[in-house]
């Protein structure tokens, strides 16, 4: 009954999916695992951005999407070794949502670093609930050639070794 429950998330975890997965666990601690480390108990959500992107990929294809970007500073605890609760995290999201209106279908991106380190960008790969905590396991988000990734164009049509300067990336 108290066994951990793990949910594998899609590469584009939405804000609505994240909230739904966290809401039943408001009293538990929220822990993030990223880049081979566990976040320190004094971490701080420094900024939440509601962003809309309009882009043109290297194959000339237009794209649009929304993201909710959570910026987190990985800090040691100053007073207590307790992690932020899921409930407090959800309250922060709600407060920001009232001010910025974050689309429920927006992709969740997590930017995280320790002081003095370069910020890294992550997706949520897995959510695991245990009796005392919920752990978000983060996966690095690599740069990709969208046409090749989507299978819409052969590798040589865009960014492969035979690419012509007029085909893309010129």
N, C-alpha and C positions, 0 to 999 in steps of 0.2 A: 504494500500500500504506500510506503514511503520511498519506493524505488525511484531513481531519477527518470524523468521523462525527457526524451530528446526529440526535437523537431528539426529536420533538415530544412533549410530555407532555400527558396529559389534564388538564383543569382541577383535578381532584382527585387529583393524584399521590399514590400511597400510599408508605408507608415501604418496603414490600417492592419496589416498582418502582424506587425510588431506589437502594436497596442493590444490586439486580440490575444496574442500569445503571453503578454506580460500581465494584463489586467487581473487574472485570477490569483496572482502572486504578490499583491501590493505590500504585504508585510515582510517579504523576503529581501535579502541583500541582492543588489545588482552588481555583478562582476563581469569584466570584459577580459577575454584572452585574445592576445594579438601578437603576431610576429615572435612567437615562442616565449612570450612572457605573460604574466597575469598582472593586470593593472593594480596599482597601489591603492590602498584604502582611502587616501586623501584626494582621489581624482576629482576633477572639477569640470562640469559642462560649461565651457566658456562662451559658447555661442551656438545658436540654432538658426540656420538660414533656410528660408523657403525660396527656392530658386526655380526659375523656368529657363530652359535652354533652347535655343534655336541654333542649329548647326548644319554645316555642309561637310560631309565626310570626304575622304580622299578620292572616292569614286564619283563625286559630284551629286550624291544623294542627300536631299534635305531630310532633317530629322528634328523632332521636338519632343521634349519630355520635361517632367518636373522632378525635383529632388528635394528632400528634406535632409539637410546637411548638419550633422551634429559634430561640433568641434569639442574635443575633450583633451584636457591637460592631465597627464599622468603624474600625480604628485604623491609623496608620502603623507601619511596621516600626521596631523599636528597634535590632536588631542586624544583621539580614540582610534582604535584599529578597526572600527566598524565601517563597512561599505555603505554607500548611499542605498536607501531602500528603493525597491521598484516603485512604490507609491510616490515617493518624492520625485523620482525621475518622470513618472507619468504626469505628476502635477506641473513639472517644468514644461513638458510638452503641451499640456492644456493651456497654460498661461501664454506660451508663445503662439499657440494656435489662435487664441482670441485676438491677439495683436496682429498677426500676419496672415492668417487663414492658410494653413498648410493643407494641400490636397491629400485626402486619404489614400489616393492611388499613387502618390509620389514615391519615387525610389528612395530608400534610406541609404545615406552615405555617412560613414564615420571617419572624421579626420582626427588623428590622435598623435601625440608626441609627449615626450618628457622635456622639461626645460633644457634648452641648448641643443636639442636634436631637431632634425628636419621633420616636418609633419608628414605622416604617411596616410594614404587613403585606403579605406577598407569597406568591404561589403559584409553583411551578416550572413555567415555560412550556416550557423547552427544555434539553436536556443535550447538549453538544457535546464530543467528545473530539478532541484534536489531539495531535501527537507529544509535546508537553511539558506539557500541561495538560488538565484537564476543566473546562469552564465551565458553570455553572448560570446560565441566563438567567432572571431572575425577572420576574413580571408582577404589578402592583399588584392587590390583591383589593378590588373595589368592594363597597359595601353594595348589597344587592339586596332587592327584594320577592319572596320565594320563590314565593308563589302565581302572581304575574304571570310570573316567570321560568320556572316550570314549565309555564305555559300552563293551569294548573288553574282559573283564574278570569279573567273579563274584567277589564280595567284598572279599570273603574268599580266593581267589586265590592269593591275593597279600597282601594287607595291612589291612585286616579285622581281627577280633578277633581270627580266626582259622588259621591265616597265619603260615606256616611252615618256618623255617629258611632258607630252600633251595629254596623256591618259589620266594622270593624277599626280599629286604631290609635286607639281611643277612650280 
